């Protein structure tokens, strides 16, 4: 039997379903090459943040005003990019997209992170021109305004997605937050506006409290396998019921987790924390583990196993609803 791990994500043909999601590791060309060698089927670059785009635009406007009445040569004083605490500056980011595209044969997916339209349309176009295979929109927004309704939050997303999707020909994936009132309905609205894929989910980073210094702290904690349950749930509910490609993200730490993602109906499984914790070779372990699991159960390709445990193929859909909640509590109470 010839075993194939090939899959398709955002219309891109991938050699397997393991994707290295956005990570500090992916900000270096050598690491991207190593990820490809280890078996990663695609790489998502670290995000270009809205704050960076706005900072560069503001600095450019300030300099333009300062030299408005100067000679044309004064434009040589303008910086090519604005440094920031968020990583690669906008111009450097575009250059990095070009270099990463040329450095590897696997698809390079760019990432834009923000919470409003500002600057996204222009940079989406420039990212397309730089040669990215696709764009992942990571809309990190915490609605702290108590007057902002759930409808307002969804409208913000819809506006951004629609504007970006019509501005470029590249496939656009939306990295969703799980904190939405009706994820399934909203997912379909995003697809209607042009989204080619959904990444489930964006992992919001909450601050902790320092009880000694009486201040907020922002220590990063890597995800754990337990966090995969929520992406698995919604991947399984959406699989076969949306036209969008599905990527399961958060908590993918082992080959067993990759298997679960495929059984839920995902096209790809994205991993970051496992690679940061275990090193780049972890990717190879995920791929070979998936292959071994399929061989042991006589699966010739991913299509034969994809979505077997999804809502569409489930004989007992109550496991995805309140009935399952009751069963879990009853079993726990019974010891």
Rosetta blueprint (number, residue, H / E / L):
1 X L
2 X L
3 X L
4 X E
5 X L
6 X L
7 X E
8 X E
9 X E
10 X L
11 X L
12 X E
13 X E
14 X E
15 X L
16 X L
17 X L
18 X E
19 X E
20 X E
21 X L
22 X L
23 X L
24 X H
25 X H
26 X H
27 X H
28 X L
29 X H
30 X H
31 X H
32 X H
33 X H
34 X H
35 X H
36 X H
37 X H
38 X H
39 X L
40 X L
41 X L
42 X E
43 X E
44 X E
45 X E
46 X E
47 X E
48 X E
49 X E
50 X H
51 X H
52 X H
53 X H
54 X H
55 X H
56 X H
57 X H
58 X H
59 X H
60 X H
61 X H
62 X H
63 X H
64 X H
65 X H
66 X H
67 X L
68 X L
69 X L
70 X L
71 X L
72 X H
73 X H
74 X H
75 X H
76 X H
77 X H
78 X L
79 X L
80 X L
81 X L
82 X L
83 X L
84 X E
85 X L
86 X L
87 X E
88 X L
89 X L
90 X H
91 X H
92 X H
93 X H
94 X H
95 X H
96 X H
97 X H
98 X H
99 X H
100 X H
101 X H
102 X H
103 X H
104 X L
105 X L
106 X L
107 X E
108 X E
109 X E
110 X E
111 X E
112 X E
113 X E
114 X E
115 X L
116 X L
117 X L
118 X L
119 X L
120 X H
121 X H
122 X H
123 X H
124 X H
125 X H
126 X H
127 X H
128 X H
129 X H
130 X H
131 X L
132 X L
133 X L
134 X E
135 X E
136 X E
137 X E
138 X E
139 X E
140 X L
141 X L
142 X L
143 X L
144 X L
145 X L
146 X L
147 X L
148 X L
149 X L
150 X H
151 X H
152 X H
153 X H
154 X H
155 X H
156 X H
157 X H
158 X H
159 X H
160 X H
161 X H
162 X H
163 X H
164 X H
165 X H
166 X H
167 X H
168 X L
169 X L
170 X L
171 X E
172 X E
173 X E
174 X E
175 X E
176 X E
177 X L
178 X L
179 X L
180 X L
181 X L
182 X L
183 X H
184 X H
185 X H
186 X H
187 X H
188 X H
189 X H
190 X H
191 X H
192 X H
193 X L
194 X L
195 X L
196 X L
197 X E
198 X E
199 X E
200 X E
201 X L
202 X L
203 X L
204 X L
205 X L
206 X L
207 X L
208 X E
209 X E
210 X E
211 X L
212 X L
213 X L
214 X L
215 X E
216 X E
217 X E
218 X L
219 X L
220 X L
221 X L
222 X L
223 X L
224 X L
225 X H
226 X H
227 X H
228 X H
229 X H
230 X H
231 X H
232 X H
233 X H
234 X H
235 X H
236 X H
237 X H
238 X H
239 X L
240 X L
241 X L
242 X L
243 X L
244 X L
245 X E
246 X E
247 X E
248 X E
249 X E
250 X L
251 X L
252 X L
253 X L
254 X L
255 X H
256 X H
257 X H
258 X H
259 X H
260 X H
261 X H
262 X H
263 X H
264 X H
265 X L
266 X L
267 X L
268 X E
269 X E
270 X E
271 X E
272 X L
273 X H
274 X H
275 X H
276 X H
277 X H
278 X H
279 X L
280 X L
281 X L
282 X H
283 X H
284 X H
285 X H
286 X H
287 X H
288 X H
289 X H
290 X H
291 X H
292 X H
293 X H
294 X H
295 X H
296 X H
297 X L
298 X L
299 X L
300 X L
301 X E
302 X H
303 X H
304 X H
305 X L
306 X L
307 X L
308 X L
309 X L
310 X L
311 X L
312 X L
313 X L
314 X L
315 X L
316 X L
317 X H
318 X H
319 X H
320 X H
321 X L
322 X H
323 X H
324 X H
325 X H
326 X H
327 X H
328 X H
329 X H
330 X H
331 X H
332 X H
333 X H
334 X L
335 X L
